[in-house]
């Protein structure tokens, strides 16, 4: 029996430490970090080139914030699950993210359980039955 291919993940955060922590948590799962970006503008280029299954996307970043990037990612590749990451979970941000197609929300500081739970929930929501 063939093993499932790894989940391709793009990490987007302007904080190097946050990307390192996420990378460490996800390394233990069946995940492949296919790229990393420091802002939403770079993230859009990476999504177009790398075709990740899941994007962990910080809300507050320079050049293009996560909410703008979310809209662009979902219009470009609607099948990509986007999990928002923020240290400031305002009701407005959460509502806007959900309305624009975010598959989940993680609040900093986070732990492995929260990250992996959000990942599993996002993957379950985006998986569609295979067509014969």
PyMOL commands that set and color helices and strands:
alter all, ss='L'
color gray80, all
select helices_A, chain A and resi 16-27+40-50+66-76+91-99+112-126
alter helices_A, ss='H'
color red, helices_A
select strands_A, chain A and resi 7-12+31-37+54-58+81-86+104-107
alter strands_A, ss='S'
color yellow, strands_A
deselect
rebuild
show_as cartoon
